[in-house]
Amino acid sequence: MRGFGVILALVAVALPTVASGTSQRSQLRLRPFVSGLDSPVYVIGPKSEPGKLYVVEQPGVIRVIVNGKLRAQPFLDIRSRVTSGGEQGLLSVAFHPNYKKNHRFFVYFNDKTGDVRVFEFRSNGTVGLPNTARSLLRVNHREFSNHNGGQLQFGPDGRLYAGTGDGGSGGDPHNHSQNLSSRLGKLMRLNVDKRGAKWQIVGYGLRNPWRFSWDRATRDLYIGDVGQGNWEEVDARTPAQQRGLNNYGWRVYEGRSRYDRGQQPNPRGTLVFPIVTYSHSEGCSITGGYVYRGKAVPS
């Protein structure tokens, strides 16, 4: 999962109207936005800081882009805590909804043992302060190095959500995803503003939910879940559906197809089938995405 060290921007280019009078259409093109990065895996911009982007580098550094220019000083460097390589590393960062005032932010990474960790840090408004580290989650992930999940995101409810992979190898050999006693293969949430709050499992049956996001207009949740070898999938839940416990099917199902015919889904939650699947023969794993309602690309 090594990146190229360059962030590319999608640009909508209006093509000339053809002689037949058909309407204009847009074509997407990539152009370099910033270079000089080491394996960038995630980019986020807090609402309270327009003109600023934070880039997560897999080896364990968060860099800052200010008005299109990469700042020399990192925002946070925790390489001493992180195991990086393959699918492991520092995988995402989430800023508290009230970051402008409280300067709290959260990171998801593999520690030196390979375990999945979520830490809280604070900043001074300019850089993160490593000595403010506070552990919020540790999930044993030492047997296999793949399927680490990786997303942290604050939901519309103000809770911090984390998506974990099924623990690795192929076929979820220990059946973590359908086991509600395991924190692997899960979507979990935490009230970070409540002292003593515990992580709550709100989704299970996930294989490797590398990225998920919410539609800002409807608050629908979208999860990109990486397939085994045949089907990649996108799962969606409305706000009402998010209030219940959801079972996304793995390892009983891969996409809409049966994977393990000898196993029945755990009946505790609502069984959810994806809204979109595509064949892994397309050549790429699903990596998440966002609902877009802008005018630059009407299609």
Buried (B, 14 or more C-beta within 10 A) or exposed (E): BEBEEEBEEEBBEEEEEEEEEEEEEBEEEEEEBBEEBBBBBBBBEBEEBEEBBBBBBBBBBBBBBEEEEBEEEBBBBBBEBBBBBEBBBBBBBBBBBEBEEEBBBBBBBBBEEBBBBBBBBBBEEEBBEEEBBEEBBBBEBEEBBBBBBBBBBBBBEEBBBBBBBBBBEEBBEBBBBBBBEBBBBBBBBBBBBEEEBEBBBBBBBBBBBBBBBBBEEEBBBBBBBBBBEEBBBBBBBEBEEBEEBBBBBBBBBBBEEEBBEEEEBBEEBEBBEBEEBBEBEEEEBBEBEEEEEEEEEEE
